[in-house]
């Protein structure tokens, strides 16, 4: 099962804050999929996730939109 965070259209730090909220509420066994629509949010979200000991397991990019999948190490 996975949880989705749609942070498209939001500027930093909102995508990071939404990601951190999802990480806090996750059971640890589920993936979290984060959607962002700019490079800065992509970089900040991946940095925040890895800083909380989550692994980026997938990145899909379509033009300026990114789908980032993370899971607990």
TAUR-V569950 format. One record per pair of residues at least 12 apart in sequence whose ideal C-beta (glycine too) atoms are under 10 Angstrom apart, sorted by sequence separation. I is the first residue (numbers start at 1). J is the second residue. If there is no record, write none. Layout:
I:J ; I:J
This chain:
6:18 ; 7:19 ; 22:34 ; 34:46 ; 56:68 ; 57:69 ; 58:70 ; 5:18 ; 19:32 ; 46:59 ; 56:69 ; 57:70 ; 58:71 ; 5:19 ; 34:48 ; 55:69 ; 56:70 ; 57:71 ; 5:20 ; 7:22 ; 19:34 ; 34:49 ; 55:70 ; 56:71 ; 5:21 ; 18:34 ; 54:70 ; 55:71 ; 5:22 ; 19:36 ; 32:49 ; 42:59 ; 54:71 ; 55:72 ; 4:22 ; 5:23 ; 16:34 ; 18:36 ; 52:70 ; 54:72 ; 55:73 ; 3:22 ; 15:34 ; 42:61 ; 49:68 ; 53:72 ; 54:73 ; 3:23 ; 15:35 ; 16:36 ; 46:66 ; 49:69 ; 50:70 ; 52:72 ; 53:73 ; 15:36 ; 45:66 ; 49:70 ; 52:73 ; 3:25 ; 14:36 ; 15:37 ; 19:41 ; 32:54 ; 34:56 ; 39:61 ; 42:64 ; 46:68 ; 48:70 ; 49:71 ; 3:26 ; 15:38 ; 31:54 ; 42:65 ; 43:66 ; 45:68 ; 49:72 ; 50:73 ; 2:26 ; 3:27 ; 12:36 ; 42:66 ; 46:70 ; 15:40 ; 16:41 ; 19:44 ; 20:45 ; 23:48 ; 32:57 ; 33:58 ; 35:60 ; 37:62 ; 39:64 ; 41:66 ; 42:67 ; 45:70 ; 1:27 ; 8:34 ; 9:35 ; 10:36 ; 12:38 ; 15:41 ; 19:45 ; 23:49 ; 28:54 ; 31:57 ; 37:63 ; 38:64 ; 42:68 ; 3:30 ; 4:31 ; 5:32 ; 6:33 ; 7:34 ; 8:35 ; 9:36 ; 10:37 ; 11:38 ; 14:41 ; 15:42 ; 18:45 ; 19:46 ; 22:49 ; 31:58 ; 33:60 ; 37:64 ; 38:65 ; 39:66 ; 41:68 ; 1:29 ; 2:30 ; 3:31 ; 4:32 ; 5:33 ; 6:34 ; 7:35 ; 8:36 ; 9:37 ; 10:38 ; 12:40 ; 13:41 ; 16:44 ; 20:48 ; 24:52 ; 26:54 ; 36:64 ; 37:65 ; 38:66 ; 1:30 ; 2:31 ; 3:32 ; 4:33 ; 5:34 ; 6:35 ; 7:36 ; 8:37 ; 9:38 ; 11:40 ; 12:41 ; 15:44 ; 16:45 ; 19:48 ; 20:49 ; 23:52 ; 36:65 ; 37:66 ; 1:31 ; 2:32 ; 3:33 ; 4:34 ; 5:35 ; 6:36 ; 7:37 ; 8:38 ; 11:41 ; 15:45 ; 16:46 ; 19:49 ; 23:53 ; 35:65 ; 36:66 ; 2:33 ; 3:34 ; 4:35 ; 5:36 ; 6:37 ; 7:38 ; 10:41 ; 12:43 ; 13:44 ; 16:47 ; 17:48 ; 20:51 ; 23:54 ; 35:66 ; 36:67 ; 12:44 ; 16:48 ; 20:52 ; 22:54 ; 34:66 ; 35:67 ; 36:68 ; 8:41 ; 12:45 ; 15:48 ; 16:49 ; 19:52 ; 34:67 ; 35:68 ; 7:41 ; 33:67 ; 34:68 ; 13:48 ; 16:51 ; 19:54 ; 33:68 ; 34:69 ; 32:68 ; 33:69 ; 34:70 ; 32:69 ; 33:70 ; 7:45 ; 31:69 ; 32:70 ; 31:70 ; 32:71 ; 5:45 ; 31:71 ; 32:72 ; 30:71 ; 31:72 ; 29:71 ; 30:72 ; 28:71 ; 29:72 ; 26:70 ; 28:72 ; 26:71 ; 27:72 ; 28:73 ; 26:72 ; 23:70 ; 22:70 ; 19:68 ; 23:72 ; 19:70 ; 15:68 ; 8:64 ; 8:65 ; 8:66 ; 7:66 ; 7:68 ; 4:67 ; 5:68 ; 4:69 ; 5:70 ; 2:69 ; 2:70 ; 2:71
